[in-house]
Amino acid sequence: MTQSIRIGLFSVAALVLVGCSAKPASSAQADQGDGSATGSVSSQGADATFSATIDGVAVTGKGVQQPLQLQNAAFVLPRQGAGTKHVMFVLASTKDANDTQADYSLTFRFPPHTGTFVHSGSYESCTCDIMLAEHIVSGNLAQYHADTVTITVTSMTATRIAGTFSGNFKLSNDTPNATQKRATVTNGKFDIPMSTGNVTPE
């Protein structure tokens, strides 16, 4: 498989999402349909950081990829019109905003407010999910869907979102030849800006 095909698959992978059930936030938290949700205020500015341990490997990401802001920046979608709103973002293992060689990515989708969201074996309710892609650049692309995962959004404002995540994943049918059939993510943390770009991932 050529590198251009692999990169193309990564782009598609960032848009493929799976569902999960969620524990609702308390009534004191922001309205689910409000793109300018509030919570305890995270650090301000446009910098982005995330870290996690993926299958025993420490993975980090830093910086918002410019100019499209499609990695390490969050979107509340849809931006216009009717429909249930949701937060979506891709965390990429970049060393800074200019790095385009991420070898790991995690695609998130969940309701637009603070709270804890848990996926536990069912894809019938599409309220939250995480998808993991490993070895994107190194030549052994493997994609994993959430099996049992937890996302906790600790703060969300009109400009920034932060939280934690962890869970277990199972190999996607999209990459059936990957040697590792399951993946584990622990100690996940993210603190990223809301995108101000004009392009959205979906």
Phi, psi and omega in degrees: 000129182285162180295324180296323177292319180298317179295322177298319178297322178298318180297318178293319183299326182294343182255353180272125187232150177239161189260171176195170176266160183228147169274122185293150175285163180288165182294342179282349181274175188293154176301135183299331182266006186263117180290346179252047184302152181241157176192193174298139189283128175275178178299144184269175179103178187260001181291158180222137176219147169210157177210153177193162171253117183246113183050044176083358181257129176285122182238134179227159175217147183211139174091148177263120181298128182255155002267351189282338180061037181270353176234138178062031172214143187259152178235143166257118186237152352287151182284332180223159174082181182283167178128157179284125182281153177208156173269139176220138172201160177242119172270125181240143185281063181265148179276339176194183185293341182266355183281122179249012186249043180296131179258353175226146171213150176230122180258125184247149171208129181196168181299153188273062176199166178290158180143181178248129183239130186236124170261130182216072169087353182240138178250017184281334181243109186272067178255341175199154177192163170223138171237137182249134172237129181241152173059042184296315184269328189285351172108000181234054185307129175226132179245139183229140176258153179300136172253290171231110182224155178231131174241126175242116178268110185272334177206146177206124175234184178292344184241349188204153178216143181216155179176193182227163179201157175193164176159182180245146185228154177237149186300137178280151174294346178291334179229064188292342184270000177299139185288330182263122187270342180224160178218152181231133177240129178228161174055035180284137178219143175219147176212098190226157178279161168282138183294141172250010181285165181267348180258137177244156183284352178204000000 
